Amino acid sequence: MFLPRRLVSLALATGLVLTGAACANDDDAKSDSAGAASTLKIGFLGSLTGTYQSVGTDLKNGFDLYLKMHDNKLGGHPIDLKVADEGDGAQTAVPAATKLVKEDGVLAMTGIVGGGSVAAVAPLLSQAKVPLIGSNGRPDLKDLNGVWTTSFMSSDPGQSIAQYIKDKVNGPVFAIGPDYQGGYDEVGGFTTEFAKIGGQLANTGGKTLWTPFPQTTNFLPYFSQIKSSGAKAVYTFYAGKAAIDFVKQYKQSDVKDLPLYGAFITEGTVLQAEGDAAKDVFTTCNYSPDLDNEENRKFVAAWRQQFPDATPTTYAMASYDAAAVLDRAIAAAGNNVTSETINEQVGKLGQISSPRGQWQFGKNHAPIQKWYLRQVRNDGRALANTLVQDLATVGQ
């Protein structure tokens, strides 16, 4: 997949080289007896196998890209990145996280694809006082101490697009999604806000249709239910392989002419796999690679140099930002870099410059940020998630 032509030109114009100094001053870094900054262990946990492998890979690549651009340092310290596989959820995420904390001795952790994984891993990290600077969607948690995300609350995407869909669709909307925590939050964000503003669901009893996860690969029986419901549009959330199956089968079904709206169903490498079946699909996202700002031009140029045939995704962007957050927090910790001081400094960061635009952590330790409407269109010979308009600023 190729970047939009306008963005390629912007990327090439920057002439960015994947080297550079860390944003922190080495003089402020904790030093060993020889005066050199000590090496810090940071843990990365992501889905490197399973249904969401493509998402986990993007998270890893985004974090790695920031490290490469900053001489493998955060806050002036060389980084020893310890990597573990989250797999398909909590059952494999917890033992992987346990190893990172208890055997590898990481100071902080990043990554994590699934909301259920976050909820399951959080108590372990809280007990060990290891902060999580997560880089994908996160559910509501009672204890937020030490838990941050640079991406979004899992209910934010649906909330951001609900008003737009109500204004555009003349009739009820069918809601469908995967039967696990991430699905409940992602689709629930839409259905809750949609009901609040007077929208009507076409689902029986006004309740979302949940598909078994991760085993559902045949969506055609569910599309028959949508057809008989009288829906005028569909809203959904799937990612990774599940998104590919859903989108391709949607365009082969009896509901192919119904407008399809969703979160992340065309994001990243899945778009290339979906091909023409994804044309005209609308999605809400906190990032688009054709945003015109300085930080995005630098990010896209660096990504293009490292991955010439891939478009940067919201997953990669949020993980890149997680590295930037750690960079600033570690630098601010000065000569006393510990898990506790990193966590303390993350809470003091204020405005963060990002490829998505300016954002900051809210009271729920997630970004207050703008969301964008995108549509899959042809850009030259390739398909791209093309920016259509701003939607809403969401966060608290």
N, C-alpha and C positions, 0 to 999 in steps of 0.2 A: 504494500500500500504506500502511496506517495502523499506527501504533504500538499495542501492547497498551494497553487502556484504563487499566489501573493506572498504566502508565508515563507516559501522556499527562498524567494528573492530577499526577504527580510533577513532570513537566517544567513544566507551567503554574504549579505552586506555587512554583517557584524564581524566576519572573519574570526570568529571565536576559536581559540585553541583550548583544548581540554587540560590546561594547567593553570596554576594561579596560586596566590597566597591565600591562606585561611583568613576569614574575616576577623579572627581574634589575633591579638598581639601575643607572640610567644613570651614576651617579658612578663605577662600576667599569668602564664600557665604554671601549673605545679611542676616542679623540677626535681630530677633525681640528683644524686651526689655530684655528678659530673656537670650539672647545670642544664642538661637537656630535658625537654618536656617528657613526662612519663607517658607510657602507652596505656590507653584506656580500653577496656573491653565493653563493647556495646553488643546487645543481642538483637538479631533479626529473626522474627517468627512469621512465616507466611506459607500459603498453600503452594508448594512447589511440585505437588502431585495432586491428582484428583480433579473433581469437577471445575474448581476455580484455579487451576494451575496457571492459566494465562493472567489472571489478576495478581496472583502471588508473584509471578515472574516480573510483571510490571512494577510492583512495589519494590522488589529487590533491585531492579535496574535503575529506578529513580533514585534510590538511596546511594547506590554505587556511583551513579553519575555525579552526584554532589561531591562525594568523596574524591572522585577522580579530578574534578575541577578545583579541588582545594588540597591537593597534594596528600590525600589520604589523612587529613587532619580535621579535627573538630575542636574549636576553641584553642587551637595551637598545639593540641596533643595528637600524636599518631594514634590511629584507631585500629584495634584488633577486632574485626567484625565476626562475631560468632553466629552462624546460621543454622536454623532448625526448621523442619517441615511441619507446618500446621495440619496438612492433610485436609480432610473434608469437614472437620469440626472439632468440638470439644474433646471427644474421645481420644484423638491423637494430638490435639493442641496442648493439653495439660501436661502429659509426660514430656513433650518436647520443651515446653516452657520450664518445667522442673529441672531439666538437665541444664538449660541455659543459666538458671539462677544458682542451683546448688553445686553443679560440677564446674561450669565454666566461670562462674563468679562475675556475671555482667553487672555493670553499674546502672544501666538503663536498658529498656527494651523498646523496639519499634516494630512496625509491620502489623500483622494480624488481619486477615481478610474477613472472617465471619463474626457477626455480632454475638452469636452464641459462644464462639471461642473467647471473645473478649470477656464476656460475663463469667465464663468458667475459669479463666486464667487470672482475673483481677484479684480474687482472694489470696492466691499464692503470692502475687507481687506485693500486695498490701502487707502481708505477714513479713515478707523479706525486705520491705521498704524500698523496693526497686520501682522507679517510675516507669510508666508506659507512655511513650509518645507515639500512639497508634497512628496509622496512616490510611485507614479505611473507615467505613461507617461503624457507628457505635450505638448500642441501645442505651436506654436510661439505666443508670446504676444508682443505688442508694449511697454508696461510699465513693466519692470522687477523688479522695485524697490520693495523689500520685497517678491518676488516670487522665490522660489527655488524648485528644485526637486532632490531627491537622486536616482531617477530611470533612466530616459532617456527622451530625446525629442521623441515625438511619431513617427517621421520620421526615427529615428536612426536604428531600427531593420531591416526594409526593405533595407535601404541603405547598411547595413553591409553585407547582403547576396547576393546582386545583382550580384557582380562579380563571386561569386562561382556558382550561377545558370547559368549564361551565359556560363561559362566554361564547365559545366557538361551537359547541356541540348542541344541536337542537333535539334533546331527548336524553333518555337514561344511558348511563355508562356501565359497562360490565367490568368488574374488578377480579383479577385472577393472579395468583402468585404461588411461590413454593412454600411448602408446609414446614417452616422452621423459623427460628427467631428473626433472622434477617428479612425474610419474606413478610412476617407479621408487621415488622416495623416499617419497612419500605412501602408496602401497599397500604398499611394502616395510616401512614402519614397522609396519603391521598384521601382515603375514604373518610377519615375523621374531619379533615378540613372541607372536603366536598359536601358532606352532610351539614356542616356548620354554616355554609354559605347558601344552602338551599338546593344543592344538587341531589339527583336521584340515581340510585344504582339499579341496574337491570337484573341483578342477581336475585334468585329466589330468597325471599325473606330479607332482602337488603344486606345479605351476608356474603363476604368475599369467598370465591371458590379457591380452595387450596389444593395444590397438586403434590403428591408424595415426593419428598426430596431425600436423596439425590436420584432415586431410581426411575423417575418419570422421564422417558425419552419419546413417548408417543403422545402427542397433545391433541390429535384429531378428535377423540371422543369429547374432549372438553370444548372444542370449537363447535361441535354440534349443539352443546348446551347453550353456548353464546348465541348461535343462530336462532334458536327457538325462544330466546329471552326477549327478543325485540330491541336489543341494544343498538344504539346509534354510533357507539365508539367503544374502544377497549383500553383499559389502563392496566399495566403490568410491571413487574420487576423480575428479571432473571439476569444472570451474568454467566460468563464462561460457556462451557459446552451446552448448558441448559438454554442459554439465550440463542445459540445457533439453532438448536432443534426447534425452539418455539417460533422464531422468526421465519425460518424456511418452511415449516409446516403451515404456518399462518397463511402464507401466500399461495398455498396449495389447497386451501380449505374453502368452505362455503362462506366464510366471513372475510375473505381477502379484500373486499371492497370497503370494509369498515375502517375508519381511521384508527391507527394504532399509536397510542401514546405510552411512554414508559420511562423507567430509570435504568440506564446502563445496558439496555438490551442490544445496543449497537456500538458499545464502547470498546475500543482497542482492536485487537486482532480478530475478534469475533466478526467484525464488519466485513473483513475480507472473506471469511468463511461463509457468511450469509449471502454475499454477492447481491445480485439484483433483487432478491427477496426483501432486502432492507430498504429499498428505495421508498422515499417519502415518509418513513417512520419518524415520528417526533419524539425527542427525548429531552428531559431536563437534566442539567449538569452544572456543577460549580466551576467548570473549566471548559474552554474551547481552544484548540491550538491556533486559531486565527485571531485571538484577542490581540489588540495592538497596544502593547505597553512594553517598556524597556526590559523588565524582568522576563517577560515571555519571549521576547526576541532572543535574549541570551540563552534561556532554557531550550528553546526550540533549535537554535543553532548548534548547541552542544549535543542535544539528542540526535539531531540529523547527522552530525559527524560520527557519533558512536553507533547509531542504528539507521543507516541510510534508507532502508526500505520500510520503516515503521513510523507511524504517527504517534507523537506523545499523547498519553492518556491522562485522565484525571487521577488514576491510581499512581502513575509514575510521578505526576506533579505533586500530589499530596505527600508521597514518600520523600521526594526531593525537599519539600518544605519541612518534613520531620527532621531531616538532616540539618537544615538551616536553623531550626528551632534549637536543636541540641548544640549546634555550633555556637550560637549566641549565649545559651544558658551556661555551657561549660566555660566559655570565656569570662562570663560575669562571675562565675564561682571563684575566679582568681587562683590563689594558692591552696585552696581547700576544696578540691573536686571530689565530692562523694555523691552517692545516690540522693541523699537528703538535700544537698546544696543545689544539685541539678534541678530537682523538683521545685525547690523554692524559687530559683531564678526563672524557670519556665513561667511561673505565675506572675512574673514582673515584666514580661517582654513588651507589652503594649502592641502598637501597630507593627504588622509584619508585611514586608514587601514580598510579593509572590507573583508567579506567572499568571495567576487567576485575577490579580489585582490586590489592593490592600485588604487585609483582614486582621482580626484580633480574636483572642480567646474570650468567650463569654463566661457567664457564671457557671454554666454546665461543662466548662472545660472543652468546648467544641467551638469551631469558628463561627463568628458573625460575618456573613459573607453574602455576596450577590450570586443569584442563580440565573442561568441562561437557557433559552429555548433553542434547540438545534433540530435541523431536519437533514436526513440523508439525501444528498444530491450528488450528481456527477460533477467532479472537478477535473476537467480535462478527460483523461481516460480512466480515472479512478473515482471510487465513491468516497465521500467524506461526510462527517458530521458537521454541517455548515451552520454557523451562527445565524439565527433569525432575529432574535430580540432579547432584551433583558426581561426577566420575569419578576423576581422579588428579592429583597434582602431578607434572609432568614437567620435567626439566632437569638440568643438571649444572654 
